[in-house]
């Protein structure tokens, strides 16, 4: 049983040995290319792929439902529509979402997950727009929107430096790109909340007609509520084989897993989630075949091999985005 059909969940499901009976539970009937949501906001027609296209011919049973609970003792997954699915092995891949708990964010800001609504709002007219968050999501969002909506004056606010994870050369290129696109930056500005008139910060209010929140991610509380051992962020604690340290029949992958990689916990991203999920599938396959699994993954990030030959990204927009942002 695989719960969650994002990058990690699909990677695990497609990589599992077809000798096993594989059920994939997803809240949606399609896979969303999450790293393309800023492009959807900027006018790209579609960033989803039907799950049926990705699982066709694999023998995977796909169930559309939202997971409501897990009975770890009975080894059952319960969905919100009150269906119950038994499992022998569970792969927990429910991922993450943008954290909107800061004051006023849920009421007054858009996120990558609401990219469709954001596009409709931007199409309706111009004004001042502020993107909150200086990581790659915020940087790409600001660049895409500034180029696609010249009627909007775009600014970016972040508690640190813009593009902190980039090289010095990358940051210089990003600064030149933002200057060309007219994106104003508010670095080292701690954002405390969002109101109807703009963004609240420790430097005062940044006035805005539209606010896009591109802050940190948070995970579902379901793992903790079910009794799985989790870390301080609610991510499932696993060993080197991606097995839950509290429940050996459960594997956690992607953003929902707290995986130690070279002395630090993996960041929430498809770049980390996909190879983690591929390793978990390899471990499950090995154990099902009576072999001792490897304790270190060797899957290539975001490769077709991790998807069993399936692919979802064939647009030239990837190169365009990288040129715009320097990422």
NORLINUR-V8150 format. One record per helix or strand. SS is the DSSP state (@ for helix, = for strand). FROM is the first residue (numbers start at 0). TO is the last residue. If there is no record, write none. Layout:
# NORLINUR-V8150
((SS | FROM | TO) (SS | FROM | TO))
This chain:
# NORLINUR-V8150
((= | 1 | 2) (@ | 6 | 14) (= | 22 | 25) (= | 29 | 31) (@ | 33 | 40) (= | 47 | 49) (@ | 50 | 54) (= | 60 | 63) (= | 66 | 70) (= | 75 | 78) (= | 83 | 85) (= | 89 | 91) (= | 95 | 97) (= | 102 | 102) (@ | 104 | 107) (= | 109 | 109) (@ | 111 | 122) (= | 126 | 131) (@ | 135 | 147) (= | 151 | 156) (@ | 167 | 180) (= | 183 | 185) (= | 190 | 194) (= | 197 | 200) (= | 203 | 206) (= | 209 | 212) (= | 216 | 218) (@ | 221 | 225) (= | 229 | 229) (= | 235 | 237) (= | 242 | 243) (= | 249 | 251) (@ | 253 | 255) (= | 256 | 257) (= | 259 | 260) (= | 263 | 264) (@ | 269 | 287) (@ | 303 | 306) (@ | 316 | 324))
